[in-house]
Amino acid sequence: HDAPCSKSCPAKTDPAKFIRSLRFRNIKGAAETIRENNPLAGCCAEVCPYGQLCEQACSRTGIDKPIEIGKLQKNARVWNSFM
């Protein structure tokens, strides 16, 4: 089943999938996941209220603190531009 963060993304970006790609150092795959369903992927992390959406729904919230999904998305975009 879908991760809570992925369910809460109105742009259907699938944070869980791009985080998995980053975990395995697949930056290109992460960037592709971000662009897959989101025509505004290039600026989404800049304008999206991810703190109230995917990060708030993150399953890590109850354990310690949520994964910084917005920061990871911004960095994936930047890292991919250097590749």
N, C-alpha and C positions, 0 to 999 in steps of 0.2 A: 504494500500500500504506500501511498505518497507520504513523504515527510510533511510535517505540519507547516514548515516554511514554504514548501512548494505549493501547498494548498492555498496559502494566504497571499500568494503573489498575483495581483490583478493582471499583470502583463504576461503571465504564464512563462516566466523566465526559467523556472526549475532550479532554484538555488542549491538544492541537495545534489543535483547532477553536476553542476559546475564546480561545487566544492569538492566532490569526489575526484573530478578531473584534476583540480589543483593539487589535491593531496598526493596524486601520483605523478605530479610535475608535468601534466599534459595541459600546458597553457593554451595551445591552439584549440584543443578540444573544449576547454572551458569557455574560450571566447566564442566558439561555434555554438555552444549550448546557449549562451547569453543572446546571441543573434537569432537563434533558431525560430522562436515564436514572437520575438519582440522587434518590431520595425524601428523602435526608438532606443535600441540597445546601446548606442554610442553615448547617449546622455541620460539614460534611465537612472543610473546610480546617483547622478547629480540632482535630479529633480524628484525622485521617488521618496515618499516618506517611509522608507524601509524600517525605521525605528518603530513605527506603529503597525507595520504589516509583517513582513517575513521575520525580522529579528524578534519581534514580540512573540511570534508564534513558535520560535525556535525551541526544539525539545531540550536544549541545554539550559534554558531559562530556569527550570526547576532544580537543576543540579548546581550550577554556579552562575555563569552569565552566558547570554546568547552569543553565538558566533557573529562576528562583525561582517555580515553579508554584504552590506553596502561598500565597505572598504575593500573586501575581496573582489567585488565586481569591478570597482574602479581600477584596482591594480591589475586585474586580468586584462582589462582593455589596454592599459598602458604597456604591460609586458608583451602582449601580442603585437603591438605596433612596432616593437623592436625586433621581432622575429621575422 
